[in-house]
């Protein structure tokens, strides 16, 4: 992967716009589903991941190695944001808990990965990943609900 030319404004703006778009697709679904992390959160996560990757690509003479390290940092760091989305609620006793927010945490994690793909200029991967994510969040959700009703 060659370093990103800092004077290539079109590529820079296109990558950032793509990151906002794919993060926004995921965030819109979460917003419509009234989840705490919605449109803005997912857009910012995707944009931030894209900016980190693009910065590494522009500054590094060894872009591949440094970008790999940046991606590792994003994956680790986004886990903390996702963990904040997950919480436990007591049902009737302190021993019985209900975990909530796993899908939202996973959506934040995916939004970061979509931003990484956009930042690396992997247009098809970012768009395909966003479409696959929306499929899982919408279609598979309906399937889960039907299976839960039948059991």
Secondary structure as GFF3:
##gff-version 3
##sequence-region A 1 151
A	DSSP	alpha_helix	9	32	.	.	.	ID=ss1
A	DSSP	alpha_helix	39	59	.	.	.	ID=ss2
A	DSSP	alpha_helix	63	85	.	.	.	ID=ss3
A	DSSP	beta_strand	87	90	.	.	.	ID=ss4
A	DSSP	beta_strand	97	100	.	.	.	ID=ss5
A	DSSP	alpha_helix	102	119	.	.	.	ID=ss6
A	DSSP	alpha_helix	123	135	.	.	.	ID=ss7
A	DSSP	pi_helix	136	140	.	.	.	ID=ss8
A	DSSP	alpha_helix	141	150	.	.	.	ID=ss9
###
